[in-house]
Amino acid sequence: MSQRWSSRKKSRLPLAGLLFMLVVTVMILFNERTIHQIHFHAATSHSQILPQASSTFNFVKPNLPANINLGAPLEVLDRFSRCNSTKKYSEKNIRLVDPYEEEEEEEDSSGHHGPKEDQCDVFSGKWVFDNSSYPLHKESDCPYMSDQLACQKHGRKDLDYQHWRWQPHSCNLNRWNVTDMWEKLRGKRLMFVGDSLNRGQWISMVCLLQSVIPRDKQSMSPNAHLTIFRAEDYNATVEFLWAPLLVESNSDDPVNHRLDERIIRPDSVLKHASKWQHADILIFNTYLWWRQDPVKIRWSSEEKGSCEEVKGAEGMEMAMNAWADWIANNVDPKKKRVFFVTMSPTHQWSREWNPGSEGNCYGEKKPIEEESYWGSGSDIQTMRMVKRVLERLGPKVSVINITQLSEYRKDGHPSVYRKFWEPLTKDRLNKPASYSDCTHWCVPGVPDVWNQLLYHFL
């Protein structure tokens, strides 16, 4: 009876009601399918950008003021900060810079985006011995030279490392002109931001520039988080900001930063950005410190002392995206020039360029001539990650690709010819390769060419 009753009730519904119900049903099905497609395309898009990303990722908006999340100022990370507890990685990640929110790339004849198709690739070339025009400055003439980089002062006798010139294959670099460089800097702040490799490039730049400034018209502030060289006549400064991981960390002390436990705040560059935001020309780098696994992370939203642990490469990607978020939201390329210097290679294993040997850069006197050479000191996956991040920023950042050209210079490191702040035992002194510095670079030397590339693009 109930089935027949139901049948009779349906047959008496007006035709208009049936049509209305049919339309509603179709609309619901269409909307569900559309929502499914949107989620599918969004997931596909994210997986293309971050192929390792799990579907459980929670994306964090970086660089928010401290009181947004906690209602009170954050604990400042310093060398005394510790992790009271370390829990499993929560799968949170930094929100990616949305490329569709960025301005369209504009034409720029100044080399703002690196070489164009019809221009020479200045990063592809070879080293040519040139003892007539190189070095561009003398080590002994620079009062600001670092004992970590002054190889001649600390006993290096073979000085050929100072006389190599970088020669692109199909064109020439702009010849260094110190007066012209000062005119480009007149009334401006040029700031290097990063680790000890970037500090070496800053020292190189100061040594290249200081010679034409009267001694009473130049000054250098004491070594600190931010160190400033000032030239009064040009109302200009050349500065270095110690920020080896770009984001805030417990390693931000420029002197006391050798710690067993490295902690970063991966979603904030605001501490460092408060120093760099007013500079006119910015040169950033980061890489070497991320090679030391693992890294402890402390989100801005987490309580004091609570950490998570990730691999160095994961931490670097988070830091790069937090840095990129700040650049995307704060840089007008018509008013501020931003450069990113790619990874500086190390030469720890001579077997990579001399099969069968068991040394490192110690005793090396000539560059590598094989153009395809690529050592283990430079990580290709990291290069690809950095490329993805920088491409999303478009014209806001120019790349100075020092990696390949520096790979050839196994002869350019201090090796044993530098000041060591820790006493060396007799056993180590009897084995020079055991304490050779194959990471940093002698000045004059390779960093001068990095600065010549910067000058070329300015």
C-alpha positions as CSV (number, residue, x, y, z in Angstrom):
1,M,0.0,0.0,0.0
2,S,2.7,2.5,0.9
3,Q,4.4,2.0,-2.5
4,R,1.3,2.6,-4.4
5,W,0.5,5.6,-2.2
6,S,3.9,7.0,-3.0
7,S,3.4,6.4,-6.6
8,R,0.1,8.2,-6.6
9,K,1.5,11.1,-4.7
10,K,4.4,11.5,-7.2
11,S,2.0,11.4,-10.2
12,R,0.1,14.3,-8.8
13,L,3.1,16.7,-8.5
14,P,2.8,19.6,-11.0
15,L,5.1,19.4,-14.0
16,A,6.7,22.7,-12.9
17,G,7.8,21.1,-9.6
18,L,9.3,18.1,-11.4
19,L,11.3,20.5,-13.7
20,F,12.4,22.5,-10.6
21,M,13.7,19.5,-8.8
22,L,15.5,18.3,-12.0
23,V,17.3,21.7,-12.4
24,V,18.3,21.7,-8.7
25,T,19.7,18.1,-9.0
26,V,21.7,19.0,-12.1
27,M,23.1,22.1,-10.4
28,I,24.2,20.2,-7.3
29,L,25.9,17.6,-9.4
30,F,27.6,20.2,-11.6
31,N,28.9,22.1,-8.6
32,E,30.3,19.0,-6.9
33,R,32.1,18.1,-10.1
34,T,33.5,21.7,-10.4
35,I,34.7,21.7,-6.8
36,H,36.4,18.4,-7.4
37,Q,38.1,19.8,-10.5
38,I,39.3,22.9,-8.7
39,H,40.8,20.8,-5.9
40,F,42.4,18.5,-8.4
41,H,44.0,21.4,-10.4
42,A,45.2,23.1,-7.2
43,A,46.8,19.9,-6.0
44,T,48.4,19.3,-9.4
45,S,49.7,22.9,-9.4
46,H,51.3,22.5,-5.9
47,S,52.7,19.1,-6.8
48,Q,54.5,20.6,-9.8
49,I,56.1,23.3,-7.7
50,L,56.9,21.1,-4.7
51,P,57.1,17.5,-6.0
52,Q,58.1,16.3,-2.5
53,A,55.1,18.0,-0.8
54,S,52.7,15.8,1.0
55,S,49.0,16.4,0.8
56,T,49.1,17.0,4.5
57,F,51.1,20.2,4.2
58,N,49.7,23.2,6.0
59,F,50.9,26.4,4.3
60,V,52.1,29.2,6.6
61,K,52.0,32.9,5.6
62,P,55.5,34.1,6.4
63,N,56.7,37.4,7.9
64,L,53.7,38.3,10.0
65,P,54.3,40.7,12.9
66,A,54.8,38.8,16.2
67,N,51.6,39.8,17.9
68,I,49.5,38.4,15.0
69,N,49.9,34.8,16.3
70,L,50.8,35.1,19.9
71,G,49.5,38.4,21.1
72,A,52.9,39.2,22.6
73,P,56.4,39.7,21.3
74,L,58.3,36.6,20.2
75,E,61.3,35.3,22.0
76,V,64.4,36.5,20.1
77,L,66.5,33.6,19.0
78,D,70.1,34.0,20.1
79,R,73.1,31.7,20.9
80,F,71.6,30.9,24.3
81,S,68.3,29.6,22.8
82,R,67.6,25.9,23.2
83,C,65.0,23.4,22.2
84,N,63.2,22.2,25.3
85,S,61.5,19.5,23.2
86,T,61.7,18.4,19.6
87,K,58.7,16.8,18.0
88,K,58.0,15.3,14.7
89,Y,57.9,17.6,11.7
90,S,54.3,18.9,11.5
91,E,54.4,19.1,7.6
92,K,53.8,22.9,7.7
93,N,55.6,24.8,5.0
94,I,56.0,28.4,3.9
95,R,53.3,29.7,1.5
96,L,54.7,30.0,-1.9
97,V,54.9,33.4,-3.7
98,D,52.0,33.4,-6.1
99,P,53.4,34.1,-9.6
100,Y,50.1,35.4,-10.7
101,E,50.2,38.2,-8.1
102,E,53.5,39.6,-9.4
103,E,53.9,42.3,-12.0
104,E,54.6,41.3,-15.5
105,E,58.3,41.2,-16.4
106,E,59.3,44.5,-18.0
107,E,61.9,45.1,-20.7
108,D,65.2,46.2,-19.1
109,S,68.3,46.9,-21.1
110,S,70.5,47.1,-18.0
111,G,70.9,43.3,-17.6
112,H,68.3,43.3,-14.8
113,H,67.2,39.8,-15.5
114,G,70.6,38.4,-16.5
115,P,71.6,37.7,-20.1
116,K,68.8,37.7,-22.8
117,E,68.8,35.5,-25.8
118,D,70.6,38.1,-27.9
119,Q,73.1,38.9,-25.2
120,C,76.3,37.2,-24.2
121,D,76.1,34.8,-21.2
122,V,78.9,36.3,-19.0
123,F,78.7,33.3,-16.7
124,S,80.0,30.9,-19.4
125,G,83.7,31.2,-20.2
126,K,87.2,30.4,-19.0
127,W,90.0,31.7,-16.8
128,V,92.8,33.5,-18.7
129,F,96.1,34.2,-17.0
130,D,96.7,38.0,-17.1
131,N,99.6,39.4,-15.1
132,S,99.4,42.9,-16.6
133,S,96.0,44.1,-15.5
134,Y,95.3,41.7,-12.6
135,P,95.0,41.8,-9.6
136,L,92.6,44.8,-9.5
137,H,94.0,45.8,-6.1
138,K,96.9,44.9,-3.8
139,E,96.3,43.0,-0.5
140,S,98.8,45.1,1.4
141,D,97.1,48.4,0.3
142,C,93.8,47.5,2.0
143,P,93.6,48.4,5.7
144,Y,90.3,46.4,6.0
145,M,91.6,43.1,4.7
146,S,90.5,40.1,6.8
147,D,93.2,37.7,8.2
148,Q,91.0,34.9,7.0
149,L,91.5,35.9,3.4
150,A,95.0,37.5,3.4
151,C,96.9,34.6,1.9
152,Q,100.0,36.5,0.8
153,K,100.3,38.0,4.3
154,H,100.1,34.5,5.8
155,G,102.9,33.0,3.8
156,R,101.6,32.1,0.4
157,K,104.5,32.5,-2.1
158,D,102.9,31.4,-5.4
159,L,100.8,34.5,-6.3
160,D,99.4,33.3,-9.7
161,Y,96.0,32.9,-8.0
162,Q,95.8,36.8,-8.1
163,H,96.4,37.0,-11.9
164,W,93.5,35.1,-13.4
165,R,90.9,37.0,-15.4
166,W,87.4,35.7,-16.2
167,Q,86.8,35.7,-19.9
168,P,83.2,35.0,-21.2
169,H,83.2,33.0,-24.5
170,S,81.4,35.5,-26.7
171,C,81.9,38.9,-25.2
172,N,83.8,40.9,-22.6
173,L,83.0,41.9,-19.0
174,N,82.8,45.6,-18.4
175,R,86.3,46.6,-17.3
176,W,86.4,47.5,-13.7
177,N,86.4,51.3,-13.2
178,V,86.5,52.4,-9.5
179,T,85.5,56.0,-10.2
180,D,82.5,54.9,-12.3
181,M,81.5,52.4,-9.6
182,W,81.5,55.2,-7.0
183,E,79.3,57.3,-9.2
184,K,76.8,54.4,-9.4
185,L,76.9,54.4,-5.6
186,R,76.7,58.1,-5.0
187,G,74.0,58.8,-2.3
188,K,73.2,55.1,-2.0
189,R,73.6,52.2,0.4
190,L,75.1,49.0,-1.1
191,M,74.6,46.1,1.3
192,F,75.8,42.5,1.2
193,V,73.6,40.1,3.3
194,G,74.5,36.5,4.1
195,D,77.3,34.3,5.4
196,S,81.1,34.4,5.5
197,L,81.3,33.9,1.7
198,N,79.3,37.0,1.2
199,R,81.4,38.8,3.8
200,G,84.4,37.9,1.7
201,Q,82.8,39.5,-1.3
202,W,82.0,42.6,0.8
203,I,85.7,42.8,1.9
204,S,86.8,42.4,-1.7
205,M,84.4,45.3,-2.7
206,V,85.7,47.6,0.1
207,C,89.3,46.9,-0.9
208,L,88.5,47.6,-4.6
209,L,86.8,50.9,-3.7
210,Q,88.7,52.4,-0.8
211,S,91.9,53.3,-2.7
212,V,90.5,56.4,-4.3
213,I,88.9,57.8,-1.1
214,P,91.1,60.1,1.1
215,R,91.9,58.4,4.4
216,D,90.2,61.1,6.4
217,K,87.1,60.8,4.3
218,Q,86.5,57.1,4.9
219,S,85.5,55.1,7.9
220,M,84.6,51.6,9.0
221,S,82.3,50.8,11.9
222,P,83.3,48.1,14.4
223,N,82.6,44.5,13.4
224,A,79.0,43.8,14.4
225,H,75.7,42.4,13.1
226,L,75.8,45.2,10.6
227,T,79.3,46.6,9.6
228,I,79.5,49.8,7.5
229,F,82.2,51.3,5.3
230,R,81.4,54.9,4.6
231,A,82.8,57.3,2.0
232,E,81.9,60.9,2.9
233,D,82.5,62.6,-0.5
234,Y,80.0,60.2,-2.2
235,N,77.6,60.1,0.7
236,A,77.6,56.3,0.2
237,T,78.1,53.2,2.2
238,V,79.1,49.6,1.5
239,E,77.7,47.4,4.2
240,F,77.7,43.8,5.4
241,L,74.8,42.3,7.4
242,W,75.5,38.9,9.0
243,A,72.5,36.7,8.3
244,P,73.9,33.3,7.2
245,L,70.5,31.6,7.0
246,L,68.5,34.7,5.8
247,V,65.7,33.9,8.4
248,E,66.1,34.6,12.1
249,S,68.3,32.0,13.9
250,N,70.3,31.4,17.0
251,S,73.4,31.8,14.8
252,D,72.9,35.5,14.2
253,D,75.8,36.6,16.3
254,P,78.6,37.6,13.9
255,V,81.3,36.2,16.2
256,N,79.8,33.5,18.5
257,H,77.8,31.4,16.1
258,R,79.5,27.9,16.3
259,L,76.7,26.0,18.0
260,D,75.9,22.3,18.3
261,E,72.2,22.9,17.8
262,R,71.1,25.2,15.0
263,I,67.6,26.7,15.4
264,I,65.8,28.8,12.8
265,R,62.5,30.6,12.7
266,P,61.6,29.6,9.1
267,D,58.7,31.9,8.7
268,S,60.3,35.2,9.4
269,V,63.0,37.4,8.0
270,L,61.7,40.5,9.8
271,K,64.6,40.7,12.2
272,H,67.2,41.0,9.4
273,A,64.8,42.9,7.1
274,S,64.6,45.7,9.6
275,K,68.3,46.3,8.8
276,W,68.3,45.7,5.0
277,Q,65.0,47.3,4.0
278,H,66.4,50.8,3.5
279,A,69.4,49.7,1.3
280,D,69.3,50.7,-2.3
281,I,71.3,47.8,-3.7
282,L,71.1,44.4,-2.0
283,I,73.3,41.3,-2.6
284,F,72.1,38.2,-0.9
285,N,73.6,34.7,-0.5
286,T,72.9,31.6,1.5
287,Y,73.9,27.9,1.1
288,L,76.9,26.5,3.0
289,W,75.3,26.5,6.4
290,W,72.4,24.4,5.1
291,R,74.8,21.6,4.2
292,Q,75.0,20.6,7.9
293,D,72.0,18.4,8.9
294,P,69.8,18.6,10.7
295,V,68.1,21.9,11.4
296,K,65.7,22.6,14.3
297,I,62.8,24.9,13.4
298,R,60.6,26.9,15.7
299,W,57.5,28.4,14.1
300,S,56.4,31.9,15.2
301,S,53.1,30.3,16.4
302,E,54.8,27.7,18.6
303,E,55.4,28.1,22.3
304,K,58.9,29.0,23.6
305,G,61.3,26.1,23.4
306,S,59.2,23.8,21.2
307,C,61.0,22.7,18.0
308,E,60.7,20.5,15.0
309,E,63.5,18.9,13.1
310,V,64.1,18.9,9.3
311,K,66.9,18.2,6.9
312,G,69.1,21.2,5.9
313,A,67.7,21.2,2.3
314,E,64.1,21.4,3.6
315,G,65.1,24.2,6.0
316,M,66.8,26.2,3.2
317,E,63.7,25.9,0.9
318,M,61.5,27.3,3.8
319,A,64.0,30.1,4.4
320,M,64.2,30.9,0.6
321,N,60.4,31.1,0.4
322,A,60.1,33.4,3.5
323,W,62.8,35.6,1.9
324,A,61.0,35.6,-1.4
325,D,57.8,36.6,0.2
326,W,59.5,39.7,1.7
327,I,61.0,40.5,-1.7
328,A,57.7,40.0,-3.6
329,N,55.9,42.4,-1.2
330,N,58.5,45.0,-0.6
331,V,60.7,45.5,-3.6
332,D,60.0,47.9,-6.5
333,P,62.7,47.1,-9.1
334,K,62.6,50.7,-10.3
335,K,63.7,51.9,-6.9
336,K,65.7,49.0,-5.4
337,R,68.1,46.6,-7.0
338,V,68.3,43.1,-5.6
339,F,70.9,40.4,-6.5
340,F,71.2,36.8,-5.4
341,V,74.6,35.2,-5.6
342,T,74.5,31.4,-6.2
343,M,76.4,28.8,-4.2
344,S,80.1,29.1,-3.8
345,P,81.7,25.7,-4.4
346,T,84.3,24.0,-2.1
347,H,87.2,21.8,-3.2
348,Q,87.5,19.2,-0.4
349,W,88.4,16.2,-2.5
350,S,91.2,16.3,-5.1
351,R,90.1,13.0,-6.5
352,E,87.3,14.8,-8.2
353,W,89.6,16.7,-10.6
354,N,92.7,14.4,-10.2
355,P,91.4,10.7,-10.0
356,G,93.5,8.6,-7.7
357,S,94.7,11.4,-5.4
358,E,93.7,11.8,-1.8
359,G,94.2,15.5,-1.1
360,N,92.1,18.6,-1.3
361,C,92.8,22.2,-2.4
362,Y,96.2,22.3,-0.6
363,G,99.1,22.8,-3.0
364,E,96.9,23.6,-6.0
365,K,98.3,26.3,-8.2
366,K,96.2,26.3,-11.4
367,P,92.5,26.4,-12.3
368,I,90.6,23.3,-13.6
369,E,90.4,23.5,-17.4
370,E,87.7,21.0,-18.1
371,E,84.6,23.2,-18.8
372,S,82.1,20.5,-17.7
373,Y,83.7,20.0,-14.3
374,W,81.3,20.0,-11.4
375,G,82.4,18.9,-7.9
376,S,80.4,17.5,-4.9
377,G,80.7,20.9,-3.2
378,S,77.8,22.2,-5.3
379,D,74.4,20.6,-5.0
380,I,72.4,20.5,-8.2
381,Q,69.0,19.9,-6.4
382,T,69.6,23.0,-4.3
383,M,70.4,25.0,-7.5
384,R,67.2,23.9,-9.0
385,M,65.2,24.9,-5.9
386,V,66.8,28.3,-5.9
387,K,66.1,28.7,-9.6
388,R,62.4,28.0,-9.0
389,V,62.2,30.5,-6.2
390,L,64.0,33.2,-8.1
391,E,61.9,32.7,-11.3
392,R,58.7,33.4,-9.3
393,L,60.2,36.8,-8.4
394,G,60.7,37.8,-12.0
395,P,62.3,41.3,-12.5
396,K,62.6,41.9,-8.7
397,V,65.8,39.9,-8.5
398,S,68.9,39.5,-10.7
399,V,71.1,36.4,-10.5
400,I,74.9,36.5,-10.2
401,N,75.7,32.9,-11.1
402,I,79.2,32.4,-9.6
403,T,79.0,28.6,-9.2
404,Q,80.4,27.2,-12.5
405,L,83.2,29.8,-12.9
406,S,84.2,29.3,-9.3
407,E,84.2,25.5,-9.6
408,Y,87.3,25.8,-11.8
409,R,89.3,27.7,-9.2
410,K,90.6,24.9,-6.9
411,D,93.8,27.1,-6.6
412,G,91.9,30.1,-5.2
413,H,91.3,29.0,-1.6
414,P,93.4,30.1,1.5
415,S,94.3,26.5,2.2
416,V,96.8,26.9,5.1
417,Y,97.6,30.5,4.3
418,R,95.3,32.3,6.7
419,K,94.9,33.0,10.4
420,F,93.4,30.2,12.4
421,W,91.7,31.2,15.6
422,E,91.9,27.7,17.2
423,P,95.4,26.3,18.1
424,L,96.7,23.7,15.7
425,T,98.1,20.5,17.1
426,K,101.5,19.1,15.9
427,D,99.7,16.2,14.2
428,R,97.6,18.6,12.2
429,L,100.6,20.9,11.4
430,N,102.4,17.8,10.0
431,K,99.4,17.2,7.7
432,P,98.6,20.5,6.0
433,A,95.6,19.1,4.0
434,S,93.9,18.2,7.3
435,Y,93.4,21.8,8.3
436,S,93.3,23.5,4.8
437,D,90.5,26.0,4.3
438,C,89.0,24.9,0.9
439,T,85.8,26.9,1.4
440,H,86.7,30.6,1.6
441,W,88.7,32.5,-1.1
442,C,91.9,34.5,-1.1
443,V,91.6,38.2,-1.7
444,P,92.7,39.5,-4.2
445,G,91.2,36.6,-6.2
446,V,88.0,35.0,-7.1
447,P,85.6,37.3,-5.1
448,D,87.0,40.3,-7.1
449,V,85.5,38.7,-10.2
450,W,82.2,38.2,-8.5
451,N,82.2,42.0,-7.8
452,Q,83.2,42.7,-11.4
453,L,80.1,40.7,-12.5
454,L,78.0,42.9,-10.1
455,Y,79.6,46.0,-11.6
456,H,78.8,44.7,-15.1
457,F,75.0,44.4,-14.3
458,L,74.9,47.8,-12.5
